[in-house]
Amino acid sequence: MTEADELRASRARLAASAASKRRRIERALHDGVQQDLIAISVRLQLLRELLGGDAAPTLELLDELQRDTRDALDRVRAVAGDTYPSILDARGLPDALREAARTIGRSVRVEASSVGRHPAELERAVYFCCRALLETASAEPTLVLRETDRELRLEATGEFDVTAARDLAEAAGGTLTVDRDRVTATFPLGYDPSAR
């Protein structure tokens, strides 16, 4: 094994470990805190219905507590989705990328309609590479993801800090190049990080 192969294998292990940790955190937030907040919200609604209309100040307080609980639940969902997007596992890269673009707070064009499902490790690498680009974009970027018989090819137009995206692409056996305001990353479809 060459030094470059060892470096790629090490990056792949680090990326896989980080992805696994993100997934565990997302599950803990979803299955733990989020479910607790939902249960509190339901109980507050039941309590409100039991009290009826006789106790206006109590009902006002219950309504306020319910709003606070919903706000906390929204924040937990946002943190869970930012840590690891469950939509990636459920619906794949195109939907996960559109959701990531929607949440960054500026206009982003995403084209990824012809991309099918792939091994989870590959989908995670592509997703987090794209997200690293989106998070560092200085303007309104465009992401185009295409699938060939050999690779997934990402073309991103805009100005980016590509440091993290390059590490993620290379950890998945891919490459990332920059030509002015265009970033191109390729991810081989047959890459198996455990084979290194």
HELIX and SHEET records of a PDB file:
HELIX    1   1 GLU A    3  ALA A   28  1                                  26    
HELIX    2   2 LEU A   29  GLN A   34  3                                   6    
HELIX    3   3 GLN A   35  LEU A   51  1                                  17    
HELIX    4   4 ALA A   56  THR A   83  1                                  28    
HELIX    5   5 SER A   86  ARG A   91  1                                   6    
HELIX    6   6 LEU A   93  THR A  103  1                                  11    
HELIX    7   7 ALA A  120  THR A  136  1                                  17    
HELIX    8   8 THR A  163  ALA A  171  1                                   9    
HELIX    9   9 PRO A  193  ALA A  195  5                                   3    
SHEET    1   A 5 ARG A 109  GLU A 111  0                                        
SHEET    2   A 5 THR A 142  GLU A 147  1                                        
SHEET    3   A 5 GLU A 151  THR A 157 -1                                        
SHEET    4   A 5 ARG A 182  PRO A 188 -1                                        
SHEET    5   A 5 THR A 175  ASP A 179 -1                                        
END                                                                             
